[in-house]
């Protein structure tokens, strides 16, 4: 390992650094430094997120952030880090269950419209109306006609909500097939997490190529100028969380904004999985 700088030595000798050495037998200095650097970085970004939320509240802004991606891509973990220190009265996380019989008889977008933010609020969607673009057709949860109608309407729907004053951010967390398989195994072997492993998850690896086909159609049709997709490479969870927060902070014109904290994120035009 390279010689340690004063800053690195300070991190390693901090309470958090020493605690990691005590609780994790055999952990390397490199890993401890990586963990501590991540914690310092995300804390600074979370402070900026508080400033963003205050700006939203004070200026009656409305923000919607969509988190999409394959199962186990890390969407939920990213949302938890983003919202960890925000005022819970000023945002909500939406993760809708399977539609009820009544909802199945409604216009598809209706259940999502009911969850859009009022003035001064932020809504984070842990999966969104894009279920119908990928998850539903792959798993035969919708008909071909329902899929075609959705694809015909989604861009107009997004245009309407944007014109109504909503700032829409669409994030796609991209992981490889190998990474998804490893995360599924970790979930299944964890007694407090294995409940998360659903029948849809069970079929995800077998249907990988079909997911890819529908995902590519989704990007081709819905990556519009007013509502583009931003691809987050998510094989490394910590890096994905940092990149997602940086992007949100970058594209929302909140004030005051500390530009020195935010590293501008380039929008990926293609996905890696």
Secondary structure, 3 states (H helix, E strand, C coil): CCCCCHHHHHHHCCHHHHHHHHHCCCCCHHHHHHHHHHHHHHHHHHHHHHHHHHHHHHCCCEEEEEEEECCCCCHHHHHHHHHCCCCHHHEEEECCCCCCHHHHCCCCCHHHHCCCCCCCEEEEEECCHHHHCCHHHHCCCCCHHHHHHHHHHHHHHHHHHHHCCEEEEEEEEECCHHHHHHHHHHHHCCCCCHHHCCHHHHHHCCCHHHHHHHHHHHHHHHCCCCCCEEEEECCCHHHHHHHHHHHHHHHCCCCCCCCCCCCCCCCCCCCCC
